[in-house]
Amino acid sequence: MDHHTRIVKPGTVVGFCNPLLDMTVVGNANILKKYDLKNNDAILAGEKQMGIYEEIEKDPNVQYTAGGSGQNSLRFVQWILKKPNSAAFFGAVGEDRYSKILEREAISDGLDVKYQYHSDKSTGTCAVIITNGGKDRSLCANLSASRYYTDDQLEIPENQKIIQNAKLSHLRTVEKIARIAHKRNCLLLFNMSAAYIFETYMYSVMAVLPYVNIMIGSTEKSMFDFRKPKHLPLRISGIRQIWRQSHAR
C-alpha cells in the first residue's frame, strides 16, 4: 500500500447534485431529428423528448452509468483515489428500477451513495446520444426526483459525520453545504454542469458562489452573459457578496 492510499479515508470527498441514470447509445441524425435534439447540446427534456428513454432502453447496446454532473465527477475522483468509498455522494432518486440500476452502477465504481428516496417521483434519467463517429454527444435530461432533495437527510447522524469529516466538498447548488464547508475551512468545488443552470437557477448560483474555492466547466457553460441588462442586478449584488465573504475568510 503506497502513501497516497494510506492518507485517503472514506468520505474524503463529498458531493451533492442531481443523480441521473445515464443511458448511452450510438445514434444518428434521425433520432436527433425525431426528438428535436442537436449535436453537442445539453437540454432538459420537454414533452416532445419524453419518449426517448423508452426507445433507448430497447437498444440492445444501451450502456447504463451513474450520471449527473456531480456524480460523474465523483466517479472520476473515486477512480483517482482508488480506495473504495473515498467519495460519498448525496442526491434524490425515486423508488423504482432505475434507482436500483443507478445504485448498482455507482457502487460498482466504488462510490458510497447516500440517496434520498421519493416514492412519488421517478428516478432522473439522461439520454446520451453519440453521433458522428463518437465525436458528438447530445444530452437530454429528465431531472424528475433529483430536483426534490431536502435538507432533512443531512440531519441523519451517519450523514452528518460524513459531511463533517470531508476534506473537499463538490456541489452544484446547495447553499447549506456551502456554509458548512466555509465554516470548517473546507475546499468547495462548484461544477458549472450545464448552461441552463445559470438561466434557470441564477439566484441560487449567486448564493453559493461566495463560498466556492474551485470552479470547473466547459467554455460553453462559462459563457453566461452578465453584461445583459436583466443580469446586471445579479452581477452587482453577487460581486458585492463575494467580496464580503472573501474578506471574511
N, C-alpha and C positions, 0 to 999 in steps of 0.2 A: 504494500500500500504506500503510495507516494504522499508527500507533504500536502499537495493540493487536495487529495481526497480526505486526509485526516482533519483538515480545518473546516470542511463543509459539513454542516449539520442539517438535520431535517427542518424544512421550513426556512432555510436561509433566505430564499426569495419568495415573496408572496405577491400574487396577482389578483386583480379584480376586473372583470369585464363581462361582456356578453358571450356566454358559451354557445357555440353553434356547431352542429354536426355538419362538417364539410362533406359534400357529395360530389366527387370529381369524376368527370367523363371527358373523353375526347369527342368533340363535336365538330360542327361545320357551320357554314353561313346559314343553312336552312333553319337550324334550331335557334340561332340568334335572331333571325328574322321573325320566326314564329312567336317568340316571346319578347320581341321588341328590345333586344339587348345589343350592346356594342362591344367590339373588341377592346380589351384592356380597360374595362369600365367596372365600376362597383356601384350598385344601386340597391335600394330597399324594394322588396317585392310589392307590387301592387296587384290589383285584381287580375290583370292580364297575365301575370307571371306565376300565379299560384299553382298552375297545373304542371310546372316544370319539374317539381320534386318527384311527383309520381312517375313521370316519364323517365327521369334519370334512374330511378330505382329499378326500372325494367331492363336497364342496360346490364348485360352480364359482366361487363368490365368496370362497373362503378367501384370507386375506391372511397372508403369512409375514413375520415380522420377527425381528431378533436380540433375544432376550429374556433373562429372568433379571434380577433387580433391579439387579445391578451393571452388567451390560452395557447395560441400558436407561438407567441413569444416565449412563454414559459416552457413549452416543449423544447424549444431551441436551447433555452437556459439549462434545462434538465439534461439535455444531450451533452452540453459542455461540462456540467458539474459531475455527471456520471452517477454519483451516489443516489440510489432511489429515494424519492420523497424530498429531495433537496429543494424542490419548488412546490409550493402549495397554491392551489387556485380556488377562488370563490366565485360563484355565479349562480343564476337561477335557471332551472330546467323544468320540464313537465314530467309527469309520471307516466311515461309511455315507452314504447320500444325504442324510439330514437334516443332517449336519455340512457337506456341500457347500452346501446351501441356506443354512444358518446363516452360514457364512463369506462367501458371496456377499452376503447382506443386510448383514452387519456392515461389510464393505469398502465397499459402496455408500454407507454412511453415513459413510465417512471414517475408521473405526476401524482401528488397527493391531492385529490379533488374533494372539495367541500361544497357540494351542490346543495342549493336550497330548492326543494321540490314543490311544484304547484300542481295540484290535481285538476284544476280547471283550465290549465293552459297547456298547449303543446310545446314540445322542445323546439328551440330555434334551429333553423337549418340554413345552409348556404349552398346554392348550386354553383359549382365551379366548372365552367366550360372552357376546355383547352382547344384552341384552333390554330391554324396557320403553322402546322408542324411543330407545335409546342412553344411558339414564340409569343402567342397572345393568350390572355386569360380574362374571362368575363365572370364577374361575381354577382350573384343575385341573392340577397339575404332576407330571410323572413325571421325577424327577431323574436317574435312571439313571447314565450315565457321569460326569455333572457332579459326583457325590459322591466321585469317586476321583482328584481332583487330588493329585499328590505333589510334595514339595519339590524333588526332583531336577531338575525343569525349571528351577528358579531358579538352578541351578549352571551352566547353559549361559552362556558368556561374553557372548553377544549379549543375553540376558535380564538378566544381572547389570548390564550397562551401562544398560539401560533403567530398571531399578529405582533404581540409584544416581543417575541424572540427574533423576528425577521431582521435581516441586515439591509435588505433592499425591498422596496415595495413598487410594484408595477401596476398601473391603473389606467383607466380611461377617464371616467368622471365620477369619482367617489370622494366627495369633499370631506366626509367624516374621517376616512382613512388618511387623507392628505393631512389633516390636522394632527392625527395621532403620529404620523411619520415625522412631522415638523417638531412636535413636542419631544420626540425621542431622538431627534437629530439623525433620523434615518434617511438615507438617499431615496428619492422618489423619482420614478421614471414615468413619463407620460407618452403614450403612443397615439399619434395622430392617425387613427385607424382608417378613416375614410373622410372624404371631403364633405359629405353631407352632415357629419357630426357638427361642423362649425356653423353650418346654415341652420340646423335644427336645434342644437343644444348650446348655443354660444354663451348664454349666461352661466350655465353650469361649467363650461370650459373655463371661463374667466374667473370663476370662483376657485378653481383648482390651481390654475397657473402660478399664483404667488408662492405655492409650496413646492413647485417642481424643480428638481435639480438637473434632470436629463430629459430632453425631448427628442423623439425619433419619428420619422415619417418620410414618405417619398416626396419628390418635388411637387407633384400634383396636389398632394394633401396639404402642403405648406403654402399654397398659393391663394389662401383665403384673403380677399382684398379688404383690408381695414381702411383703405382710402375712400371707400364708398360712403356717402353721407349717412346712410342708415346704420353703418357700423361705427361711426365716429364717436358716439357716446360710450360705446363699449371699449373702444381703444383708449379714450381718455381715462375712464374710471379704472380700467384694467391696469394701465401703466402706473396710475397713482397707487393702486393697491399692491401691485408687485413691488414698487419702490419701498413702501412701508414695511412689507414683510421681509424683504431682503435686508433692510437695515436693522430689523429687529432680531435677526439671527446672531 
